[in-house]
């Protein structure tokens, strides 16, 4: 019963934490960040990956093992908006996946490009060097 309730909760939360819900507000978020001194004028939020430690799984240990941290992990990707709310949440992903792999799994770039086309506005997110420097991401230089 617990697993069924948890599955239903996850299905509803997963659909509620999508960037498309905030689509009409993204230009306003970019304006707020620009007024606060963001170096890139059309950034609307911040993207980053995070990991959580898990117990060693009985199956699929290799996928969950993170060699850098030397523990079993699950990874998530999150977009935070200037209102400090979570705009997009993706996961869990395998603990050994790189942030750029999790980004590809989430299909966030294609979704963001679709929103940019519908809104006819340049939009991007600010991220760490693990993310590709494209028109969708403003990445701070390594060591900067």
Backbone bond lengths (Angstrom), bond angles and torsions (degrees), N, CA, C in turn:
res aa  C-N    CA-C-N  psi(-1)  N-CA   C-N-CA  omega(-1)  CA-C   N-CA-C  phi
1 X - - - 1.450 - - 1.530 110.73 -
2 X 1.336 115.42 -42.23 1.465 120.09 -179.75 1.524 110.82 -59.89
3 X 1.343 116.98 -44.87 1.462 120.81 -179.40 1.525 112.13 -64.25
4 X 1.312 117.25 -37.50 1.466 121.10 178.08 1.528 109.73 -64.29
5 X 1.327 116.99 -45.36 1.470 120.68 178.80 1.525 110.92 -63.56
6 X 1.317 116.54 -40.44 1.460 120.67 179.47 1.532 110.99 -65.86
7 X 1.330 116.97 -40.35 1.461 120.58 177.33 1.529 110.91 -62.02
8 X 1.315 117.45 -43.98 1.467 120.70 179.23 1.527 111.14 -64.59
9 X 1.314 116.38 -41.61 1.463 120.58 177.97 1.522 110.28 -61.05
10 X 1.327 117.23 -46.45 1.461 121.51 -179.45 1.517 111.42 -61.82
11 X 1.336 117.65 -41.09 1.459 120.44 179.71 1.525 111.27 -60.98
12 X 1.333 117.25 -40.88 1.466 120.54 -179.01 1.525 111.00 -73.99
13 X 1.310 117.88 -41.00 1.457 120.86 -179.89 1.524 110.09 -67.51
14 X 1.333 117.09 -40.87 1.458 120.48 -178.83 1.526 111.16 -61.60
15 X 1.309 117.95 -37.56 1.462 119.60 179.25 1.526 111.42 -78.52
16 X 1.323 117.77 -23.54 1.464 120.82 -179.66 1.521 112.37 -81.13
17 X 1.314 118.28 -24.39 1.466 121.55 -177.79 1.520 110.40 -101.43
18 X 1.317 115.95 61.61 1.455 122.37 177.37 1.517 108.52 -123.01
19 X 1.304 115.89 142.70 1.455 122.83 -176.74 1.529 112.50 -61.28
20 X 1.314 116.77 -26.67 1.457 120.49 -178.52 1.526 112.39 -60.83
21 X 1.317 117.85 -27.01 1.466 121.25 178.10 1.526 110.65 -63.57
22 X 1.335 116.84 -31.86 1.462 122.73 -176.72 1.522 112.50 -96.50
23 X 1.321 117.82 6.65 1.460 122.35 -170.76 1.526 113.85 -49.81
24 X 1.308 118.38 -48.54 1.471 120.28 -176.75 1.528 112.85 -70.28
25 X 1.333 117.78 -17.63 1.466 121.59 -179.17 1.534 113.42 -94.11
26 X 1.322 118.42 -10.61 1.461 121.12 -175.01 1.527 113.52 -59.41
27 X 1.350 120.10 -42.84 1.473 118.26 176.70 1.528 112.78 -61.17
28 X 1.323 117.76 -35.93 1.472 120.43 177.59 1.524 110.55 -67.40
29 X 1.330 117.66 -38.66 1.460 120.64 176.64 1.530 110.49 -62.68
30 X 1.335 116.43 -40.76 1.471 120.32 178.35 1.531 110.44 -63.80
31 X 1.315 116.69 -39.51 1.468 120.43 178.18 1.524 111.38 -63.27
32 X 1.330 117.25 -42.05 1.466 121.45 178.76 1.525 110.59 -61.52
33 X 1.332 116.97 -45.80 1.467 119.91 179.84 1.530 111.34 -65.74
34 X 1.332 117.45 -37.76 1.460 120.80 177.76 1.530 110.48 -63.12
35 X 1.336 116.96 -41.60 1.470 120.92 178.13 1.518 112.10 -65.77
36 X 1.336 117.28 -26.36 1.465 121.82 179.61 1.522 112.81 -88.76
37 X 1.346 116.83 1.16 1.457 120.11 174.37 1.509 116.11 101.36
38 X 1.321 118.91 18.73 1.467 121.14 177.54 1.535 108.62 -62.92
39 X 1.339 118.18 131.19 1.463 120.23 -176.71 1.529 114.10 -65.84
40 X 1.295 118.15 -24.84 1.458 122.35 178.18 1.527 107.57 -106.36
41 X 1.314 117.03 120.40 1.465 121.97 -170.12 1.507 117.21 -67.22
42 X 1.314 118.70 -17.52 1.463 118.76 -177.38 1.531 113.20 -120.04
43 X 1.329 117.90 26.57 1.469 121.67 173.44 1.524 109.18 -79.66
44 X 1.318 116.72 134.40 1.464 120.22 -179.15 1.520 113.14 -115.06
45 X 1.327 118.73 -8.72 1.454 119.93 -177.61 1.515 111.72 -170.48
46 X 1.324 114.53 -174.60 1.459 121.80 -173.99 1.524 108.59 -128.04
47 X 1.335 115.95 134.12 1.464 120.81 -179.05 1.522 109.43 -116.26
48 X 1.315 115.41 140.72 1.453 120.15 175.51 1.518 109.20 -160.57
49 X 1.309 114.51 158.20 1.451 120.98 176.11 1.514 110.20 -103.38
50 X 1.295 115.99 153.99 1.461 120.74 177.58 1.521 109.03 -139.94
51 X 1.326 115.97 157.26 1.459 121.34 -179.45 1.525 109.92 -126.45
52 X 1.307 114.56 146.78 1.458 121.04 174.65 1.519 109.02 -124.39
53 X 1.309 116.37 135.65 1.460 121.93 178.99 1.523 109.51 -73.16
54 X 1.325 115.29 138.49 1.461 121.31 176.76 1.527 108.39 -127.22
55 X 1.311 115.54 164.64 1.468 119.97 173.09 1.524 108.52 -69.44
56 X 1.305 116.19 154.91 1.455 120.03 179.79 1.524 109.52 -61.66
57 X 1.332 117.00 120.84 1.469 119.05 -179.17 1.528 111.45 -73.06
58 X 1.314 115.99 153.82 1.462 119.89 179.30 1.524 111.16 -77.24
59 X 1.334 116.91 -27.17 1.462 121.66 177.62 1.527 108.81 -130.10
60 X 1.304 116.35 145.55 1.461 120.23 178.37 1.514 114.33 73.43
61 X 1.331 116.27 30.95 1.468 120.13 -178.38 1.524 112.29 -60.67
62 X 1.327 116.97 -38.06 1.458 120.84 -175.01 1.522 111.42 -62.07
63 X 1.323 117.05 -39.11 1.464 120.50 -177.88 1.522 111.86 -69.34
64 X 1.311 116.76 -31.35 1.460 120.21 -176.66 1.521 113.35 -90.05
65 X 1.324 117.29 -13.27 1.457 119.77 -177.29 1.522 110.12 -77.40
66 X 1.314 116.46 126.78 1.451 122.77 177.39 1.522 107.97 -103.54
67 X 1.328 116.63 108.22 1.459 121.04 -176.31 1.516 113.67 -63.92
68 X 1.312 117.23 -30.73 1.470 119.98 -179.58 1.521 111.05 -67.86
69 X 1.326 116.90 -42.56 1.469 121.26 -179.81 1.526 112.45 -91.84
70 X 1.346 116.32 -12.10 1.459 122.84 -178.74 1.531 113.10 56.41
71 X 1.321 114.78 41.12 1.459 122.22 177.17 1.522 108.36 -146.01
72 X 1.325 115.69 166.02 1.457 120.94 173.85 1.523 107.43 -85.62
73 X 1.335 115.83 130.34 1.463 121.03 -174.03 1.521 110.47 -138.17
74 X 1.331 115.47 160.67 1.459 122.86 164.23 1.520 106.15 -120.10
75 X 1.333 115.63 145.96 1.460 120.62 -177.24 1.521 110.18 -112.16
76 X 1.329 114.43 147.92 1.449 122.66 175.78 1.524 108.09 -133.80
77 X 1.305 116.03 155.90 1.459 122.06 176.21 1.521 107.97 -123.05
78 X 1.304 116.03 136.60 1.455 120.90 -174.13 1.528 110.18 -135.48
79 X 1.319 116.68 139.52 1.458 123.17 170.78 1.526 106.70 -111.83
80 X 1.322 116.06 122.30 1.465 121.36 179.95 1.520 108.19 -105.65
81 X 1.327 115.75 134.87 1.459 122.43 -179.55 1.525 110.44 -93.98
82 X 1.333 118.48 165.35 1.471 120.50 -179.89 1.527 114.22 -61.80
83 X 1.326 116.76 -15.71 1.469 120.67 176.94 1.524 111.62 -83.63
84 X 1.341 116.44 3.93 1.470 124.51 -177.11 1.524 112.39 67.55
85 X 1.308 117.46 20.09 1.454 122.56 174.77 1.524 109.17 -98.38
86 X 1.312 116.02 154.27 1.459 121.03 177.27 1.521 107.47 -80.53
87 X 1.322 115.70 117.99 1.457 120.63 -179.79 1.513 112.64 -88.09
88 X 1.328 117.96 -30.03 1.452 121.84 179.77 1.519 108.51 -152.60
89 X 1.307 116.20 139.32 1.463 122.33 -177.95 1.508 107.63 -136.82
90 X 1.328 116.93 127.50 1.453 120.76 177.51 1.519 109.70 -131.45
91 X 1.292 116.17 137.69 1.452 121.05 176.32 1.513 110.27 149.47
92 X 1.288 117.32 176.50 1.455 128.32 1.65 1.524 111.95 -79.43
93 X 1.314 114.84 153.90 1.458 122.91 174.03 1.524 107.60 -125.51
94 X 1.297 115.84 165.81 1.468 121.18 -178.56 1.524 110.51 -60.06
95 X 1.308 115.96 142.76 1.456 121.79 -177.32 1.509 114.18 -64.84
96 X 1.322 118.26 -23.76 1.461 119.34 -179.69 1.521 112.28 -89.36
97 X 1.330 118.75 -3.46 1.465 121.77 -179.84 1.529 110.78 -71.30
98 X 1.319 116.33 138.01 1.461 122.61 175.97 1.532 108.69 -76.41
99 X 1.327 117.32 157.41 1.465 120.94 179.65 1.526 111.57 -55.63
100 X 1.327 117.59 -37.61 1.467 119.99 179.78 1.533 111.14 -67.88
101 X 1.342 117.80 -31.08 1.464 120.55 175.79 1.525 110.41 -69.37
102 X 1.323 116.69 -42.82 1.464 120.51 178.76 1.529 109.37 -62.67
103 X 1.325 117.08 -37.67 1.463 121.13 176.43 1.522 110.65 -60.60
104 X 1.329 117.33 -43.13 1.466 120.62 178.62 1.524 110.93 -64.68
105 X 1.336 117.62 -41.42 1.465 120.86 179.02 1.530 111.36 -63.07
106 X 1.327 117.36 -34.88 1.467 121.09 -175.05 1.520 112.93 -75.35
107 X 1.342 117.55 -16.62 1.459 122.01 -178.57 1.535 111.78 61.38
108 X 1.315 117.30 24.51 1.460 121.86 -176.10 1.527 112.36 -68.17
109 X 1.317 118.05 -36.69 1.467 120.31 -178.48 1.530 110.06 -62.69
110 X 1.316 117.91 -46.56 1.467 121.09 179.32 1.525 110.69 -63.79
111 X 1.322 116.97 -40.74 1.470 119.82 179.10 1.528 110.78 -65.26
112 X 1.332 116.93 -40.66 1.464 120.50 179.35 1.524 110.88 -67.08
113 X 1.323 117.57 -40.34 1.457 119.86 177.58 1.518 111.34 -63.90
114 X 1.323 117.30 -35.54 1.462 120.54 175.13 1.521 112.06 -64.21
115 X 1.332 116.23 -41.44 1.466 119.76 177.74 1.518 111.20 -66.25
116 X 1.323 116.80 -38.66 1.465 120.60 178.18 1.525 109.98 -61.60
117 X 1.315 116.97 -39.69 1.460 120.94 178.72 1.524 112.33 -68.07
118 X 1.329 116.68 -42.73 1.468 119.98 -179.82 1.526 112.10 -67.67
119 X 1.340 116.53 -38.90 1.466 120.63 -178.80 1.524 112.38 -84.41
120 X 1.340 117.39 -16.95 1.462 123.53 -176.24 1.529 110.64 55.28
121 X 1.341 115.15 45.01 1.466 123.12 -178.73 1.523 108.15 -138.00
122 X 1.336 116.69 140.84 1.451 120.79 173.15 1.524 108.49 -73.78
123 X 1.302 117.53 127.39 1.463 123.18 178.96 1.513 108.95 -136.13
124 X 1.328 116.80 144.63 1.457 120.25 174.71 1.524 109.11 -150.33
125 X 1.320 115.19 169.57 1.458 121.88 176.97 1.520 108.73 -119.70
126 X 1.315 115.81 153.75 1.460 122.56 178.43 1.521 107.80 -97.17
127 X 1.330 116.93 129.02 1.455 120.08 -179.01 1.513 112.44 -141.85
128 X 1.315 115.42 174.20 1.461 119.97 178.74 1.536 109.72 -83.36
129 X 1.340 118.08 174.14 1.470 120.74 -175.50 1.532 115.22 -63.07
130 X 1.317 119.13 -7.48 1.466 120.32 177.28 1.526 111.38 -71.28
131 X 1.321 117.62 -18.09 1.456 121.83 -178.82 1.518 109.97 -96.77
132 X 1.336 117.25 149.59 1.472 119.91 -178.05 1.529 111.32 -71.04
133 X 1.319 115.83 144.38 1.459 120.12 175.94 1.520 107.65 -84.17
134 X 1.322 116.58 102.29 1.461 122.79 179.84 1.520 107.96 -133.27
135 X 1.317 115.75 -173.73 1.466 119.10 177.07 1.521 111.52 -68.27
136 X 1.332 117.95 -16.87 1.463 121.66 179.81 1.521 113.44 -90.92
137 X 1.342 117.06 -15.80 1.461 120.21 -175.83 1.516 110.81 -132.98
138 X 1.299 115.75 134.46 1.457 122.18 169.64 1.509 105.54 -103.90
139 X 1.313 117.06 118.10 1.462 121.50 -173.72 1.510 109.06 -115.41
140 X 1.322 115.88 130.28 1.463 118.51 176.32 1.513 108.62 -70.53
141 X 1.330 117.22 145.49 1.461 119.27 179.59 1.526 111.59 -65.57
142 X 1.329 116.55 152.61 1.459 120.79 177.78 1.522 109.40 -61.29
143 X 1.316 115.92 133.81 1.452 121.83 -179.87 1.513 114.09 78.77
144 X 1.355 117.35 2.85 1.463 121.32 -177.24 1.486 114.01 -99.69
